[in-house]
Amino acid sequence: MIPFLLMAALLVALIVVVIAAGVRGGTVEPGWRADDPASRQEAALAQLAELEFEYQTGKINEEEYREMRGPLARVAIEARKQGSDPLEEGP
């Protein structure tokens, strides 16, 4: 049981570090075209959803949540202003 908990804690820490590095570095997830506003918005929204899940499940505290949420929200808003909303596009 303890090895499982340690592994889970390491995985959560890794996810938080990757998200924080992306936010601080102003980058988006690999595979997304940084020059495409719709891709930037989609990536930022996906990261916001993951961040919200981690906060709601208690994996990160409120301070970390607020620190990481602001920059991601700004990226999503700016990308939305620059391009079309990927959620409104048809199949």
C-alpha positions in Angstrom: 0.0 0.0 0.0 2.8 2.4 0.9 4.7 1.9 -2.4 1.4 2.7 -4.3 0.9 5.9 -2.3 4.5 7.0 -2.9 4.2 6.3 -6.6 0.9 8.2 -6.8 2.4 11.2 -4.9 5.4 11.2 -7.3 3.1 11.1 -10.3 1.0 14.0 -9.0 4.2 16.0 -8.3 5.4 15.4 -11.8 2.2 16.6 -13.3 2.2 19.8 -11.2 5.9 20.4 -12.2 5.1 20.0 -15.9 2.1 22.3 -15.7 3.9 24.9 -13.7 6.9 24.8 -16.1 4.5 25.3 -19.0 2.8 28.2 -17.3 6.0 29.9 -16.3 7.7 29.4 -19.6 4.7 30.6 -21.6 4.5 27.4 -23.6 1.8 25.1 -24.5 1.7 21.3 -24.5 3.9 19.6 -27.1 1.9 18.7 -30.3 0.0 22.0 -30.3 0.8 24.6 -32.9 1.8 27.7 -31.0 1.0 29.9 -33.9 -2.6 28.8 -34.2 -4.9 30.6 -31.7 -7.5 27.8 -31.7 -4.7 25.3 -30.8 -3.4 27.5 -28.0 -6.9 28.0 -26.7 -7.7 24.3 -26.8 -4.4 23.5 -25.0 -5.0 26.1 -22.3 -8.6 24.9 -21.7 -7.3 21.3 -21.4 -4.7 22.4 -18.9 -7.3 24.4 -17.0 -9.6 21.4 -16.8 -6.7 19.2 -15.5 -5.7 21.9 -13.0 -9.3 22.2 -11.7 -9.5 18.4 -11.3 -6.3 18.4 -9.3 -7.6 21.2 -7.1 -11.0 19.6 -6.5 -9.5 16.3 -5.6 -7.1 17.9 -3.2 -3.9 17.2 -5.1 -2.9 20.8 -5.0 -3.7 23.5 -2.5 -5.6 26.8 -3.2 -2.4 28.9 -3.4 -0.9 26.7 -6.1 -4.3 26.6 -7.9 -4.6 30.3 -8.1 -1.0 30.8 -9.0 -1.3 28.5 -12.0 -4.9 29.3 -13.1 -4.3 33.0 -13.8 -1.7 32.6 -16.6 -3.6 29.7 -18.2 -6.8 31.7 -18.2 -5.1 34.6 -19.8 -3.7 32.4 -22.6 -7.1 31.0 -23.3 -8.7 34.4 -23.3 -6.0 35.9 -25.6 -6.2 33.0 -28.0 -10.0 33.3 -28.1 -9.7 37.0 -29.0 -7.2 36.2 -31.8 -9.1 33.3 -33.4 -12.2 31.2 -33.5 -13.5 29.2 -30.6 -12.6 25.5 -31.3 -15.7 24.4 -29.3 -18.0 26.2 -31.8 -16.6 24.5 -34.9 -18.7 21.7 -36.4 -17.5 18.1 -37.0 
